[in-house]
Amino acid sequence: MIKPLLSITAVTALFFAANVCAQSTHHSVVKDTCSMVSEILDGDRHYAVYLPPGYSTSQRSYPVLYLLHGSGDDQTGWIQFGEVQHIADKSVADGKATPMVIVMPDADTGRRGYFNDIRGDWDYEDFFFKELIPHIENTYRVKSDKRYRAVAGLSMGGGSSFMYALHHPELFSSACPLSASTGPRNLQDAKKRYNRPRRNDPNVKLEPVADDKIEAYIKRHSVLQLVDDMPAKDLKSVRWYIDCGDDDFLYEGNSLIHIAMRKREIPHEFRVRDGGHRWSYWRSALPNVLSFVSESFHQN
């Protein structure tokens, strides 16, 4: 009697494994330890990326959302605590969001923050625009037109999503700041902020920054001042979605931005919902963010 090469159990197992492998190409993929070399920041930089269902089996290019974490987190924050994969998958499956690539950069290693340092020795914003975006567009199938690029973030990342879209309105179709830090409002506030020890180097004594340099930095990094001073056509070229909880300690700053935009007749969505400065609030905001940026990505 000739014995079968494989038992029924083994054949079943192989069939199941092959089936799972075939199905996995239609699922979304999250990678949270991607890296690239930065000449500007002199070292490796980490980022996470969400690739939508069907990415690995298609040849199409996708719109891209840059999703920024808050202070104290890194590129894994939106994955671990924000449940971005589950929420994005559900939004796409329900037809409320278009499939998109979501990039989550690390802004906590070396120094904390998304801006160029006031002392000129850590140019993260330059890295973001001159190195990270080109790297993403060369590595993944993402569209490079303004219409198909959006930015969003929470807290520190919310302020940075404001700032990036204000500094480069020609690059983003929409911006969605959540519970955003909106920058210093006056010189005294700024002096306390920029002359305190760095979190990453608390024992390093820093020379005080001159007042005129701080004043120039405020003009560049105060959301309220930029909204007041920028040409209205530039502000209107970005679709704005601003969301902050009624119990959030940053509520006042976000409300002032809303009022300033109303005065200048800048179209925007402003949401105040029940909640504070916590992940449960940002998770509940993310489906609306994905839907909002998708409206820019679509042809109406």
Residue pairs with C-beta under 8 A, 6 or more apart in sequence:
6 14
25 54
25 56
25 57
26 53
26 54
26 57
27 53
27 89
28 50
28 51
28 52
28 53
28 55
28 85
28 88
28 89
29 50
29 51
29 55
29 56
30 48
30 49
30 50
30 51
30 79
30 84
30 85
31 48
31 49
31 51
32 48
32 75
32 76
32 79
32 104
33 46
33 48
34 46
34 47
34 48
34 49
35 44
35 45
35 46
35 47
36 44
36 45
36 47
36 131
36 132
36 135
37 43
37 44
37 45
38 44
38 45
38 127
38 131
38 132
39 131
40 123
40 126
40 127
40 130
40 131
41 110
41 122
41 123
41 124
41 127
43 110
45 105
45 106
45 109
45 127
45 131
45 132
46 74
46 75
46 105
46 106
46 109
47 75
47 103
47 104
47 105
47 106
47 132
48 75
48 76
48 78
48 79
48 103
48 104
48 106
49 101
49 102
49 103
49 104
49 136
49 140
50 79
50 84
50 85
50 88
50 101
50 102
50 103
50 104
51 101
51 140
52 62
52 88
52 92
52 99
52 100
52 101
53 89
53 92
53 93
53 99
54 99
55 62
55 99
55 101
55 141
59 141
60 141
61 141
61 142
61 143
62 99
62 100
62 101
62 140
62 141
62 142
62 143
62 148
63 98
63 100
63 101
63 142
63 143
63 148
63 149
63 150
63 293
63 294
63 297
64 100
64 101
64 102
64 103
64 136
64 140
64 142
64 143
64 148
64 149
64 150
65 100
65 101
65 102
65 103
65 150
65 151
65 152
65 290
65 293
66 103
66 104
66 105
66 133
66 149
66 150
66 151
66 152
66 161
66 164
67 78
67 84
67 102
67 103
67 104
67 151
67 152
67 153
67 157
68 104
68 105
68 107
68 114
68 151
68 152
68 153
68 154
68 156
68 157
68 158
68 160
68 161
69 75
69 77
69 78
69 104
69 106
69 107
69 108
69 153
69 154
69 156
69 157
70 77
70 153
70 154
70 155
70 156
70 157
70 158
71 108
71 112
71 155
71 156
72 108
73 81
73 108
74 106
74 107
74 108
74 109
75 104
75 105
75 106
76 104
77 104
78 84
78 102
78 104
79 85
79 104
81 279
81 283
82 279
82 282
82 283
82 286
83 283
84 102
84 104
84 286
87 283
87 286
87 287
87 290
88 97
88 100
88 102
88 286
88 290
90 287
91 97
91 287
91 290
91 291
92 98
92 99
96 287
96 290
96 291
96 294
97 287
97 290
97 291
97 293
97 294
98 294
98 297
98 298
100 290
100 293
100 294
100 297
101 136
101 140
101 141
101 142
103 132
103 136
105 128
105 132
107 113
107 114
107 124
107 156
107 157
107 160
110 122
110 200
111 117
111 122
111 124
111 198
111 200
112 156
112 199
112 200
113 124
113 156
113 160
114 124
114 125
114 128
114 156
114 157
114 160
114 163
114 164
115 124
115 125
115 160
115 163
115 221
116 122
116 123
116 124
116 125
116 126
117 123
117 124
118 194
118 209
118 213
118 214
118 217
119 206
119 209
125 163
125 164
125 167
128 164
129 164
129 168
129 171
133 171
136 142
137 144
142 148
143 149
146 170
146 171
146 172
146 173
147 173
147 296
147 297
148 173
148 297
149 171
149 172
149 173
150 172
150 173
150 174
150 175
150 176
150 293
150 296
150 297
151 161
151 164
151 165
151 172
151 174
151 175
151 176
152 158
152 161
152 175
152 176
152 177
152 178
152 241
152 289
152 293
153 159
153 160
153 161
153 176
153 177
153 178
153 180
154 178
154 179
154 180
154 282
155 178
155 179
155 180
155 181
155 250
155 277
156 181
158 177
158 178
158 179
158 180
158 181
159 177
159 180
159 181
159 182
159 183
159 223
161 175
161 176
161 177
161 180
162 175
162 177
162 180
162 182
162 223
162 257
163 183
163 221
163 223
163 226
164 171
164 172
164 175
165 171
165 172
165 175
165 238
165 240
166 223
166 226
166 227
166 230
166 235
167 220
169 230
169 234
169 235
169 237
169 238
170 237
172 238
173 238
173 239
173 293
173 296
173 297
174 238
174 239
174 240
174 241
174 292
174 293
174 295
174 296
175 238
175 239
175 240
175 241
176 240
176 241
176 242
176 243
176 289
176 292
176 293
177 241
177 242
177 243
177 254
178 243
178 244
178 281
178 282
178 285
178 289
179 243
179 244
179 245
179 248
179 250
179 254
179 277
179 281
179 282
180 223
180 242
180 244
180 250
180 253
180 254
180 257
181 250
181 253
182 222
182 223
182 224
182 250
182 253
182 254
182 256
182 257
183 218
183 221
183 222
183 223
183 224
183 225
184 190
184 193
184 218
184 221
184 222
185 222
185 224
185 253
186 218
187 211
187 214
187 215
187 218
190 214
190 215
190 217
190 218
191 208
191 209
191 211
191 214
194 209
194 214
194 217
195 206
195 208
195 209
197 203
197 204
197 205
197 206
198 204
198 206
209 217
218 225
219 225
219 226
219 229
220 226
223 253
223 257
224 253
224 256
224 257
224 260
227 235
227 257
227 260
227 261
227 264
227 266
228 260
228 264
232 264
232 265
232 266
235 261
235 264
235 266
236 266
236 267
239 267
239 268
239 292
239 295
239 296
240 261
240 266
240 267
240 268
240 269
241 268
241 269
241 271
241 288
241 289
241 292
242 254
242 257
242 258
242 268
242 269
242 270
242 271
243 270
243 271
243 272
243 273
243 285
243 288
243 289
244 250
244 251
244 254
244 255
244 271
244 272
245 251
245 272
245 273
245 274
245 275
245 276
245 277
245 281
246 272
246 273
246 274
246 275
247 274
247 275
247 276
247 277
248 254
248 275
248 276
248 277
248 281
249 276
249 277
250 277
251 272
254 270
255 272
258 268
258 270
261 268
261 270
269 292
271 285
271 288
273 281
273 284
273 285
275 281
275 284
